[in-house]
Structure formats: C-alpha cells, structure tokens
Amino acid sequence: NASSWISTGTNTANYTSAALTQNTYFRSVITTPGCYNVVSNTVSAFISSQPVVNISNVTNNSMTINWSPNQTNGGSYNISVNGGTPFAASSPYNLTGLSSGTLYNITVSEITPGTCGTSSGTASATTGCSAPAQVTFGTIAIQTATINWTGAGNYNLNYRNTTAGNMAVTTIPVTGNSTVITGLINSTTYAVWLTNVCGTYSSIDGPVNYFSTPGNSCPI
C-alpha cells in the first residue's frame, strides 16, 4: 500500500512475503528483470539470472554447451543456434549434426520461473575441420593421371613434381570423387594430396600419395 517498504537485499534470488491482508493493494518492485507469482495471500518475486555459457568438446560436427545457473537451480532454459528457433534443453547439452569449419553463435535463455524478465547468455565456437582421405590412382598415362578419393567436402586437389628443388604446387578445386590432371611430364614422380577447405576459418591437408608417369615408348 506504499506506506512502508521491505527491502530483501540485493542478492536475493527468491523472496516470499509474509501473509498479506486480504482486500488490500500491495506493490512489489524489483530493480532487475523478474516475474511475479501470486498465490493465495502471498506474492513471490522471481529474479532471473543471466546464464554464463561455456562451450567445450568441439569437434568437426559437434560441441557441448554448458551454462550456469542451470536447471539444477530450479529454472528451465531454451537454446538458440545462430538465431534459429529456440528449443528446450538442459545443461550440459550435446549439439550434433554441425558443419565443419563453421562459426556457431549459441544463446541460452532462461524461460522459467515466470513469463517475463527472461535473461540470456551467449557464447561462440567454430567447429573443427576433418582431414580428407588419402587419394588413390586410376589410369596413369604419359601426360595425364586419374585421381580418385572417398568422402565429401569442399576439396582442393594439390600436386607437384617431386624433382629435386621443385617445390611449386598446382592447386585446383575439385568436386565429386574423381578428376583427371593433365600436362604432366613423362617419367616423373608426382606428389598428390587433398585439402579440405572448411569455410572461412580453417582448412586441413590429407595424407600425400605418389605416382609416376611412364616413359616414352619407342618402336623398335
């Protein structure tokens, strides 16, 4: 009734008043976002706490999201990934099915207690980049070679002449699981490997394999 005020202190997470007088108007004021729950002749003010979000166990397609306070403190929470539709989750939460080499922005929002004054915490992490498999070889001719590989990714094919002192690398973007390289030199050994280009943030090379072009055959 504004005739007197009761201070609960600055660190009170949940305060329940003493029994109230019926048919009397009371007003509760909190200085941080919060929600009210009126039951019978008592009123409770729930003050939401901003979750502190941490991300761990990051792989090329998953990560673990932890936050505190969490459901063990009596609240319930939603997760949103890169601004997408929120979904209910409990800490720790294992987020799977992610793309490699991709930045993920995670938002954890407290949705209860109450329906107002919700509070959110954020964190970000970039998934890892998985190495391609070693290439294999199909038909090797004097000036051409068929290169094969398994798996899928945003791959570049790299090859170089292994002649002593020759460190120049030719790199070409490739799709599918096979390509033919041309313009080779006969009787020469080449090193070949794939690079997985994982978005803007990272890339990783696969293991190197070698082939040799045949020499010229001369009629007798």
C-alpha positions as CSV (number, residue, x, y, z in Angstrom):
1,N,0.0,0.0,0.0
2,A,3.1,2.2,-0.4
3,S,3.0,3.2,3.3
4,S,6.1,1.1,4.1
5,W,8.7,-0.8,2.1
6,I,10.5,-4.1,3.0
7,S,14.0,-4.5,1.4
8,T,15.0,-8.1,0.6
9,G,18.6,-7.1,-0.1
10,T,20.5,-7.0,-3.4
11,N,21.3,-10.7,-3.8
12,T,18.0,-12.4,-3.1
13,A,17.1,-14.8,-5.9
14,N,13.6,-15.7,-4.5
15,Y,11.6,-13.8,-1.9
16,T,8.2,-14.8,-0.5
17,S,6.4,-12.3,1.6
18,A,4.7,-12.9,4.9
19,A,0.9,-13.4,4.9
20,L,-0.8,-10.4,3.3
21,T,-4.0,-8.7,4.4
22,Q,-6.9,-9.5,2.1
23,N,-8.6,-6.8,0.0
24,T,-5.5,-4.6,0.4
25,Y,-3.4,-3.4,-2.5
26,F,0.3,-4.2,-2.4
27,R,3.0,-3.3,-4.9
28,S,6.3,-5.2,-5.3
29,V,9.3,-3.6,-7.0
30,I,12.5,-5.2,-8.2
31,T,15.3,-3.4,-9.9
32,T,16.4,-6.3,-12.3
33,P,14.2,-8.2,-14.8
34,G,11.9,-10.5,-12.8
35,C,8.5,-12.2,-12.6
36,Y,5.7,-12.3,-10.1
37,N,3.7,-15.3,-8.9
38,V,0.6,-14.5,-6.8
39,V,-0.7,-17.5,-4.8
40,S,-3.5,-17.1,-2.2
41,N,-2.4,-14.2,0.0
42,T,1.3,-14.3,-0.8
43,V,3.3,-12.8,-3.6
44,S,6.7,-14.1,-4.8
45,A,9.2,-12.2,-7.0
46,F,11.5,-14.3,-9.1
47,I,14.6,-12.5,-10.3
48,S,16.1,-14.1,-13.4
49,S,19.9,-14.7,-13.5
50,Q,21.8,-14.4,-16.7
51,P,23.2,-17.8,-17.7
52,V,27.0,-17.9,-18.1
53,V,27.5,-20.1,-21.2
54,N,30.6,-22.2,-21.9
55,I,31.4,-24.4,-25.0
56,S,33.6,-27.4,-24.8
57,N,34.4,-30.7,-26.6
58,V,34.3,-29.1,-30.0
59,T,34.7,-31.5,-32.9
60,N,34.2,-31.1,-36.7
61,N,30.4,-31.8,-36.3
62,S,29.5,-31.4,-32.6
63,M,30.0,-29.3,-29.4
64,T,29.0,-29.5,-25.8
65,I,27.1,-26.5,-24.3
66,N,27.2,-25.8,-20.5
67,W,25.6,-23.0,-18.6
68,S,25.3,-21.8,-15.0
69,P,22.9,-21.3,-13.2
70,N,21.0,-24.1,-14.9
71,Q,18.1,-26.5,-14.3
72,T,19.6,-27.7,-11.0
73,N,18.8,-24.2,-9.6
74,G,15.2,-24.5,-10.4
75,G,14.9,-22.8,-13.8
76,S,14.3,-24.1,-17.3
77,Y,16.1,-23.0,-20.4
78,N,16.0,-22.7,-24.2
79,I,18.9,-22.8,-26.7
80,S,19.0,-20.9,-30.0
81,V,21.7,-21.7,-32.6
82,N,22.7,-18.8,-34.9
83,G,19.5,-17.0,-34.2
84,G,17.3,-20.0,-35.1
85,T,14.2,-21.3,-33.4
86,P,14.7,-21.8,-29.6
87,F,14.3,-25.3,-28.2
88,A,14.2,-26.6,-24.6
89,A,17.5,-28.1,-23.3
90,S,19.3,-29.0,-20.1
91,S,22.9,-28.3,-19.2
92,P,25.2,-29.9,-20.4
93,Y,23.7,-30.2,-23.9
94,N,25.5,-32.0,-26.8
95,L,24.8,-30.2,-30.0
96,T,25.4,-32.5,-33.0
97,G,24.9,-32.6,-36.8
98,L,27.0,-29.4,-37.3
99,S,29.0,-28.4,-40.4
100,S,32.8,-28.5,-40.2
101,G,34.8,-25.2,-40.0
102,T,31.7,-23.2,-39.2
103,L,31.1,-20.5,-36.6
104,Y,28.2,-21.2,-34.3
105,N,26.7,-18.5,-32.0
106,I,24.8,-20.0,-29.1
107,T,22.2,-18.2,-27.0
108,V,20.8,-19.8,-23.8
109,S,17.7,-18.1,-22.4
110,E,16.0,-18.7,-19.0
111,I,12.3,-19.2,-19.7
112,T,11.1,-20.0,-16.2
113,P,10.4,-19.1,-13.4
114,G,7.8,-16.7,-14.7
115,T,7.0,-15.5,-18.1
116,C,8.6,-12.1,-18.0
117,G,12.1,-10.7,-17.4
118,T,13.8,-13.6,-19.1
119,S,17.6,-13.4,-19.2
120,S,20.0,-14.7,-21.9
121,G,23.7,-15.6,-22.1
122,T,25.8,-16.2,-25.2
123,A,28.9,-17.9,-26.4
124,S,30.5,-18.8,-29.8
125,A,32.7,-21.6,-31.1
126,T,34.0,-22.8,-34.5
127,T,33.8,-26.4,-35.4
128,G,36.9,-28.3,-36.4
129,C,38.0,-29.3,-39.9
130,S,38.3,-33.1,-40.7
131,A,41.2,-34.3,-42.9
132,P,40.4,-35.8,-46.3
133,A,41.3,-39.4,-47.0
134,Q,44.4,-40.3,-49.0
135,V,43.9,-40.2,-52.8
136,T,44.2,-43.3,-54.9
137,F,45.0,-43.5,-58.7
138,G,43.3,-44.8,-61.7
139,T,44.8,-44.7,-65.2
140,I,48.3,-43.2,-65.3
141,A,49.5,-42.1,-68.8
142,I,52.5,-40.2,-70.1
143,Q,50.9,-36.8,-69.6
144,T,47.7,-37.5,-67.6
145,A,46.6,-39.2,-64.4
146,T,43.2,-40.1,-62.9
147,I,43.0,-39.2,-59.2
148,N,40.3,-40.7,-57.0
149,W,39.2,-40.1,-53.4
150,T,36.4,-41.0,-51.0
151,G,34.3,-38.8,-48.8
152,A,32.8,-35.4,-49.4
153,G,34.0,-31.9,-48.6
154,N,35.0,-28.6,-50.1
155,Y,38.2,-30.0,-51.5
156,N,41.1,-28.6,-53.4
157,L,43.5,-31.1,-55.2
158,N,47.2,-30.3,-54.9
159,Y,50.0,-31.9,-56.8
160,R,53.7,-31.2,-57.5
161,N,56.6,-32.6,-59.4
162,T,59.0,-34.1,-56.9
163,T,62.1,-33.4,-58.9
164,A,64.9,-32.2,-56.6
165,G,64.4,-28.5,-55.8
166,N,61.0,-28.2,-57.5
167,M,58.5,-27.1,-54.7
168,A,55.9,-25.5,-57.0
169,V,52.4,-26.8,-56.1
170,T,49.5,-26.8,-58.5
171,T,46.1,-26.4,-56.8
172,I,42.7,-27.0,-58.4
173,P,39.2,-27.0,-56.9
174,V,37.5,-30.4,-57.3
175,T,34.0,-31.9,-56.9
176,G,32.7,-35.4,-56.8
177,N,35.2,-38.2,-56.2
178,S,37.5,-38.2,-59.2
179,T,39.3,-35.9,-61.6
180,V,42.0,-36.1,-64.3
181,I,45.1,-33.9,-64.2
182,T,46.8,-33.1,-67.4
183,G,50.0,-31.5,-68.8
184,L,52.3,-34.0,-66.9
185,I,55.9,-34.9,-67.8
186,N,56.8,-38.4,-68.7
187,S,59.0,-40.5,-66.4
188,T,58.3,-38.2,-63.5
189,T,57.0,-38.8,-59.9
190,Y,54.3,-36.6,-58.6
191,A,53.1,-36.0,-55.0
192,V,49.3,-35.6,-54.7
193,W,47.0,-34.7,-51.7
194,L,43.6,-33.1,-51.0
195,T,42.9,-30.1,-48.8
196,N,39.5,-29.7,-47.1
197,V,38.6,-26.0,-47.1
198,C,36.3,-25.6,-44.1
199,G,34.6,-22.3,-44.6
200,T,36.5,-19.1,-44.0
201,Y,38.0,-20.2,-40.7
202,S,40.2,-23.3,-41.3
203,S,41.5,-25.9,-43.7
204,I,43.4,-29.2,-43.3
205,D,45.5,-31.3,-45.7
206,G,45.1,-35.0,-46.2
207,P,47.9,-37.5,-46.5
208,V,50.2,-37.4,-49.5
209,N,50.3,-40.2,-52.1
210,Y,52.7,-40.6,-55.1
211,F,52.5,-41.8,-58.7
212,S,54.9,-41.9,-61.6
213,T,54.2,-41.3,-65.2
214,P,55.5,-43.8,-67.7
215,G,58.4,-43.1,-70.1
216,N,58.0,-42.7,-73.8
217,S,57.8,-45.9,-75.7
218,C,59.8,-46.0,-78.9
219,P,59.1,-48.5,-81.7
220,I,62.0,-51.0,-82.4
